């Protein structure tokens, strides 16, 4: 069903996208479990042996260094999906919760000083556009078409968001 729709140029149904997301989330969780499985395996060793203590310390140090390198050399396009989810406090299956979305919005909002500077330039901009009435119906219709919207997964459901409402870590359906 979904392949025929995709072949016809129609986007897949939200239910199909959610099934694909669940499968992707399962694979991401398996990757996370594999990344940390050495800690579970190491729990079976007797810590009284000096060699075991040394190996456990080396494993913990290597894991910490791997995480530090991932943070230091972070690039969205080359990072593992599991690291991206941790970095942006998101989940493949649920997306941002309402709380993390609001936290990202607050973090991205300009400071009060920046707002004041912007207000002082607004009157100049408004007076320079008197010859261009932006409230005419033709302009409003065209400006709506110029503002892209996206299907975004937030709090476990697919919603529509404008480009201005997107935050880092949003799970978007393309």
Secondary structure, 3 states (H helix, E strand, C coil): CHHHHHHCCCCCCHHHHHHHHHHHHHHHHHHHHHHCHHHHHHCCCCCCCHHHHHHHHHHHHHHHHHHHHHHHCCCCCCCCHHHHHHHCCCCCCCCECHHHHHHHHHHHCCCHHHHHHHHHHHHHHHHHCCCCCCCCHHHHHHHHHHCCEEEEEECCEEEEEEHHHCCCCCEEEC
